[in-house]
Every structure is written in C-alpha cells, then in structure tokens.
Amino acid sequence: MPAREKEHLNLIFIGHVDHGKSTTVGRLLYETGAIPDNIIKKLKEEAEKLGKETFEFAFVMDRLKEERERGLTIDIAHREFETDKYYFTIIDAPGHRDFVKNMITGTSQADAAVLVVSAREGEGVQEQTREHVFLAKTLGVPQILVVINKMDATHPPYSQERFEKLKAEVEKLLKTVGYKPIAVVPISAYYGENIVKPSEKMPWFKGPTLIQALNMIQPPKEKPVDKPLRIPIQDVYSIKGVGTVPVGRVETGRLRPGDKVVFMPPGVVGEVKSIEMHHKPLDEAVPGDNIGFNVRGVSKKDIKRGDVAGHLDNPPTVANTFTARIIILNHPTAIGVGYTPVIHAHTAQVACRFEELLQKLDPRTGQVIEEHPKFLKKGDVAVVKLRPIKPMVIEKYSEFPQLGRFAIRDMGMTIGAGQVIDIEPKKVEIKG
C-alpha cells in the first residue's frame, strides 16, 4: 500500500534526555526500511573496517548522529516511516523548549506521544519525565504510548520485576494527568528487542511489540468542520491584479467563496472572492487546509499576522482578560503580579500582564493547594488571570483547542505553557 493511501499520523517522542529517544527513533526507521539501504551499506562497510563487523545497530545510529552533528549529508531528518497500517511522521522534539513552541504554534500537532523511559537502575521516572507528560497533556496530545527502554541494562538483564515496577510508576503518573496509555512496551532499542518481533529475551511479556503498539494508535477524530470558522492569519499579501490575499491554516469550520468574513481584533469585514491551496482553486476549505484567500473590501494594511478570520455571525473572541491554567517550565527567579512576558497563541504574539495569581495546583492531581499565591516558580502549576497589552484573539481551550493553548516566552526561552479556561471578552466595533 503506498504511503499516501495509508492514514497519516504525527508522532512525537518525549521523555528524559538520556533515556534513548534517538536510538529508539533510529531503530524504528531502520527496522521499517526508512533508512535507505545505500546508507546502511556504507555504514556497514565502515563498521567492518573498524572491526565492528557484527554490524552493531548502535554503531550505525552513533555514526548518523555524529554525521548529523557535523552537518554532513547523511541525514535522518526525513523522519518518516510506515507500518503495515499507518504512515508516520516523527515530529522531532530535540529540546524541551522547541517542542513547546512547535506544539503550541500548532506547526506540528501530534496525534500521539511516545514516552521513552529508561529501565536502567537510577534512571526510570524522573522530573523531566513528569514535566514532559504534563506538557503533552496541556498541549493537547490526545494519546500516549510508553516504551520502557534499555531492558538489556537491568539487573538481571531483561528483568520482568524491574519492568513491572516501572510500568506501575508510569501508569500512576499518567493517570494523574488523565492519560491511559495505549500500551507499555519493554524494549531494547540498542539491540532491537521487541521492536518488530516478540523478544526471546522477554518470554514473560505477552503484550505487543513496539510496531504492533504503534498500530494501536487511534487516528484523529473527524475534522472540526461543524464548529464556527477560525483562520489564524500567518501572512498578508497584496497581489497585483488580484488584491488582498491573507494566508493561514483553517483550524475549524469551512470557508467558501462568497462568504463574508470578519478579521479580529481589527473588526474589518471582507468578502471572499476565491480560495487557493498549493496554487489550485478550492470551492471549499476545511480544517487542516493551508490556504490563501482573496478578500474584497479589505486592504493589506488593515490586517496582519496574528489576526483571526471568522464568519460575521460568530466572530473570533477578542479578550479583555483571560483566565488560564499554566505550568511554569523555566524561570530563573519567581513570577508575581505585574510580570509581562510574551504570549504565543496560534499565530499571535502579544505581551500579556499577569493580573492575578488565582490558585496554585498540585501538578500531580490538579487539586488546589493554595489560593492567591504570592508568586510562582519553576515547576508550579497555577490558574492565573492575564491581560493582553494590546487587543488579541484567543479562545477557550474547551471550545477551540487550537486557539486556546499558548506558550509563555521571555528572555529568549519558553517560560511555560497554558490552556485558556475562561475569557472576559472585549467589545470590538465591526466595520462593515
């Protein structure tokens, strides 16, 4: 079955930095034939020259990694692979912060996360593991699959007892944020155990191999076509002989030529003359479509990146203030009322002031542990009220998840992430 006929899913690998994410990814690419044979052949020859003719897979991985770091051509970045059921794209999340930023701007919405946890003594479930799980949930990753990696490094190797202990810990952690894992799979990415076929080293494990578990991921639900229209604007062009052409991705609803749309926050109204995707005209745009649409009655200077288009009968919400649940991932000191970082939501970037710190929550259970805390620090989860410094469109996460999650950035780093719980809307005059 060619790739395009299979359902396409986006996968993100999360977990602690040293628990074997890239080896797991590499092993999957290798086992599913996604690393071209000529590259494997070249590396195998190198391995033989160095007396590693057992053709250790890890050697291949290390070489690829090294080549990548040196900026050479051997590249694993076209990270796509197929199982017999799905066609996967791996969203690479090297750094915690890039991951947050990409996930929030929605450039890469993952259908599922693969959490990699090392079975080696002293590794297991760590702070970063917790943080990544909470983050995946906050950012709206719907499903999670767990691999307990490095089973070759337990005492004794491939220890069922160690696996069961970690499995219980991970399941408990996932339950606190509301995840039920698709499966918890013991593997050794390094030696390729339990990736494609059941491992003889772990006869006690009766569950799926990693590939079988990936096939258990549920494809995304139906596209949100029945929700009101929302198109966050990425760019606006003025094209000679055509007119004003905003470009953006339809997040919810449908757009057709002839529709009247309103751009918020400016409140300007235009009529859609035509819609194009990849230079082909469309008679209807639906969620997921990256489109350019020609609007009459709107000039390029009226609208900009970060504005959101919707229909007149249900315009995008402009917030006076909004209440959100946030997690602080990184901050050198403490955050108090008055702190004004930049909020990145959909395509908008607007400075927002922390108006009130309403509650501090237990990150593991979501229960309130303190009302009106004085300050927040790294690792805290809280409910806060934010006031945008200039008009911005943002929506409730429960109604429009794509426009209801955001990253908090300051000092060149991602300070935190959040979801909008409630909005106090701002009245905007609609011109037209």
Order of alpha helices (4+ residues) and beta strands (2+ residues): beta-alpha-alpha-alpha-beta-beta-alpha-beta-alpha-beta-alpha-beta-alpha-beta-beta-beta-beta-beta-beta-beta-beta-beta-beta-beta-beta-beta-beta
